[in-house]
């Protein structure tokens, strides 16, 4: 019943999303945070069973890291999961 997230870091952007999709199915995750080694501090892609969401660092708002936006998305998705589950 837990909301499960895993992380996938790759050096090759050509295989990143494919490997994230594979990890999502193989390990039965709710989401996989996929990032490229070279751009990991600027952008990540959150992969779910039905979408891929690009999360970027927002320099215009003075945000120094991508983690703030990522945490916001994860909290939002986790809250929706808890509200919709039969606990």
TORMAR-511195 format. One record per residue (C-alpha): residue in one letter; x, y, z. Coordinates in steps of 0.5 Angstrom, whole numbers, plus 2048, in hexadecimal, padded with zeros to 3 digits. Each point is the difference from the previous one (the first is absolute). Layout:
BEGIN
AXYZ...
END
This chain:
BEGIN
X800800800X806805800X8018057FBX8077FE7FDX8058047FCX8077FE7FDX8058047FDX8047FE7F9X8068047FFX8037FF7F9X8068037FCX7FD7FE7F9X7F98047FFX7FE7FC7FAX7FF7FA805X7FD804806X7F98007FFX8007F97FEX8047FE806X7FB804805X7FA7FD7FCX8037F9801X801801808X7F9803801X7FD7F97FDX8067FB803X800803807X7F8802800X802807802X7FB806800X8058057FDX8078007FEX804806800X8058007FAX8068047FFX8068017FCX807800803X8028077FCX7F9804801X7FE7FD807X800806804X7FC8047FAX7FA7FB7FEX7FD7F9802X7FB7FC7FDX7FB7FD804X7FD7FA7FDX7F97FD802X7FC7FA7FDX7FC8057FBX805807800X807803800X800806803X8068057FFX803803807X8048067FFX804805804X7FD806800X805806800X7FB8057FEX7FD7FF807X807800804X8007F8801X8077FE800X7FE7F8800X7FB7FB7FCX7FF7FD806X7FB805803X7FB7FF7FAX8017F9800X7FE7FF807X7FA8057FFX7FE7FB7FAX8017FA805X7FC802806X7FB8027FBX7FF7F97FDX8017FD807X7FA804803X7FC7FE7FAX8027F8801X7FE800807X7FA8047FFX7FE7FB7FAX8027FA804X7FC7FB805X804800806
END
